Amino acid sequence: MPVISLPLDFNEEDLYVDLRATFGHPLFLKCEGFNFAGSIKLKAATEMVAAAERNGVLTPGATLVESSSGNLGVALSIIAASKGYGFLCVTDARCNLSARRMMEALGSQVHVVTEPDASKGFLGARIDYVRNLTASDDRYVWLNQFTNPDNWRAHYRRTAPAIARQFPHLDVLFVGAGTTGTLMGCARYFRDWHRPVRVIAVDTVGSVSFGGAPGRRMIPGLGTSVPPHLLDASFVDEVIRVEETDTIRTCHRLAGRGFLFGGSTGTVVSGAANWLSRHRRPHRLTAVAIAPDLGERYLDTVYQSNWLQDLYGEDLLTADGLTGARSA
């Protein structure tokens, strides 16, 4: 029986869902949502805070500030509350309302940027706000998940080794690309491993992370409007881009099986299933995909019929496999 004193001391590391019955391909989904932050971002947040404390950058009484579309903000809110720091999350209107409410319930402040930067989108506007704030007030400490190497080190030290322990014959790993912390940590680890593993990045259409054309993106989590500083594409074997409508269909297909996952997970699984359908092999591949979070924070978006209809049209609501999205 686990007994903990701090919320960051608990994280279920070894839970996988076998998706073969759902998609017809052997695919194991590593579930990262079973901790008090509800997402994989707790690992990066813990690593970055610990490093800042060791280096003397983060001291008692300081206030953390970070740009986040939701999950990292929740993770930092939990850590800040448990350690006695203040926290200000700078986000934009795409942040799920439930994530904003969670941060506020944990004692954090949330600033919502309402206007995107003309060339760098909402992410660029959020980063500019944080940069100006920290330049004008030294009480604020910016960990900067977008450039902080402890972001990817968290996954080099924890996520990738956990996968390697469970799947010593791993052939292919699918990882969503946001800040690319998870992607880079896992890709670097498996580049150093004792056998080759094909690491495939899953991005969303409209993201510029891998040089794609910028476009509208309404589901938070994956994709960026600014090229990720942490990304070294030489570690990535292939990139798959997924339309948001396919993300939504996949989320609902999983929900139809009783698995309620978030939008990032829907994107990763959609990309993985499509790749596996195009790469049938005489021998069975051992394939793993990483699910960053669960679906409760998406009830007002991905699983809400009015939101879907307003953004994607009536045709999506009548798509085969779409579960009964509720009305507002």
Secondary structure, DSSP 8 states (H G I E B T S, - for coil): ----SSGGG-B----EEE-HHHHSS--EEEE---BTTSBTHHHHHHHHHHHHHHTTSS-TT-EEEEE-SSHHHHHHHHHHHHHT-EEEEEEETTS-HHHHHHHHHTT-EEEEE-S-BTTTHHHHHHHHHHHHHHHH-TTEEE--TTT-HHHHHHIIIIIHHHHHHH-TT--EEEEE-SSSHHHHHHHHHHHSSSS--EEEEEEETT--TTS-------S-SS--SS--TT--GGG-SEEEEE-HHHHHHHHHHHHTTT--B-HHHHHHHHHHHHHHHH---SS---EEEEE-BBSGGGTTTTTBHHHHHHHH-HHHHTSTT----B--
